[in-house]
Amino acid sequence: MSSPTGLSLRNFVTCPHCWSEFPVDQVLWVSESSESLGDIRLGETAQQRFLPTRFDAKGLALDPAGFVCNKLACPSCHLVVPRPFLEIPPYFVSIVGAPASGKSYPE
């Protein structure tokens, strides 16, 4: 798959927040319209997340009110996912920190 930037999209993405893996075509877009408040997972004050059906000439999603959207979100936890995650394979590293600060990931 190719993106508007000409880079190839990955087949699957791992969310950096909840660690769920999902196909790149299932990524949600974050609405930009002030009328589109109230996400089912993040609450009334968060912008809605949605699977787009309309796009502009640059390939960016249009929210239900017709605003161009720039942010992407995980379909599982609905938190924002950086756009490069769709194009570049992640490289996870362990960080030094105090005990119980979240450095390790239990299997």
Secondary structure, DSSP 4 states (H G I P E B T S, - for coil): -B-TTSPBPPSEEE-TTT--EEEGGG-EEE---TT-EEETTTEEEEEPEE--S-B-TTS-BB-TTS-B---EE-TTT--EE-GGGGTS---------STTSS-----
